[in-house]
Amino acid sequence: MPVGKKYEDIGTLYKYVFNSKQVYIYDDVLYYYREREGSTVYTRSLKMAMDQLEARQDQLAFFKVHNYLKAYKRARYYLMNSCLGFISEFPGSKLYYLSLKCIKKYNVSVKNDGFKTWVKVWIVKFNPKVWLFIKN
């Protein structure tokens, strides 16, 4: 697990599965996820968002290198959706510009991504300020 990083599950879980000799799927509930105020899920900071972006980009690169096309497409979709959030949460930051770059490279389609996502990406590609206006 990466030390000092948030979103370590995004950055490591797929590597564990890749390096496993066997993986089992177990249908019973083994633990309950407890949501609490102040947890990573409810706390947003620029550093945490940068960690998330880095973890998602590393994951994407891994899937590409190992030619996991289905996982790659899904990871790319999640990266793009995270970037949409980063643009509205951290305008003017380095993360904002990295996210814009990521979204501009994303080839969105109604068929694969759905109409709502297609519209969001189109708005950001057309004019990110319009996206900020809509989100605020």
N, C-alpha and C positions, 0 to 999 in steps of 0.2 A: 504494500500500500504506500502510495506517495506521502511523504512526511510534509505536513504543513499545507496540504492542498484540500480543498473541499471538492465534492462530487467525485470522490475516489472510486465509488462504485462504477460510474460511467467510464472511468479511465482504466479500470482493472478487471472487472468481472469477465469480460469477453476473453481476456488473456488466460484466465483460469480455465474457462471452458475449452479453449483451444489446446491448452497443455494437458488436459485431463485425458486419461485413457478410456474412461467410461463416464457417462453422464446419465443420471436417472431423473425422471420426472416423478414427483410424489404429489398426489392430489390432496392430501390432508393438510389442514392449516397447522403449521408448526410454531408460528408466533404471530402476535398481533402488532401492527404498526401503530404506535401512539404518537399522535400529533400534539405538539405543544408549542406555545408561544415562545419565541426565541430560538427555535430549532433552525437548522439550515434551510429547511423548506420555506420558512416564514421570514427569514432574514436575508436581505439583499444588500450587497455591497459591491463596489467595483471590483475588488480583489476576488470575491467569490464568483462573480460573473466571468472574470478573466480565466479563473480556474476551470469553470464549466466550458468555456469556449475552447480552451486548450485540450481538455479531456475529450470533448466531442471531435475535435480535429484529429487528435491522435487515433481515436477509435475509427474514424473515417479512413485515415491513411492505412491502418492495419487491415481493414476489410478490403481495401483496394489492392494492397500488396498480395493478400492471400486469395484474391479473386472470389470473395463472397458477395456476389452481386445483389442478392436479396437483402442481406444485412447492410450492404453499402448504401443501397437506395433508401432504406429505412433510416439509417444513421444520418444520411445527408438531409433527409426531410426534417429530422429532429434538430439538426444543427441549424438549418434555415429558420425553423420556428423559434429557436432560442435567440437567433440573431434579430428576428423581428421584435422580440421583447427587449433585447439590449438597446436597440435603436431608440425606443421610446423611454426606457428607464435611465439611460446614461448619455443624453445628447451632448455632442461636443467633445466627448472623451475619446481616447485611443480606441476603446472598445466599440464605440459608435462607428468609427471609420473602418475598423476591421470587419464589423458586422455588415456594413454597407457593401464592402468588397465581396464578402461571401454571398450576399443576396444577389448582387449583380451577376455573379457567375452561375447562379442557380437557374437551371432550365425548368421553369414551372410549367405544368400542364394541368388542365382541368381534369383530364382523365385520371392521372396518377395522384394529384394532390387535392382535388376537389375545388369547387368553384370559389368558396370563401378564401382559401389559401391562395388561389390564383389571383384573386382581386387584391389581396394584401401585398403580395410580392409585386404585382404590376404597379400598385401605387408607390411603393418604395423605389422601384426602378425608375418610375416616371419623375417623382419628386419626393424625396424623403421628408421635406418640410410639410407636405400635405399629410403624410402619415403621422407626423408628430402632432399636427393640428387635430386630426381625427382622434388620436389616442388621448389627447388632453381635453 
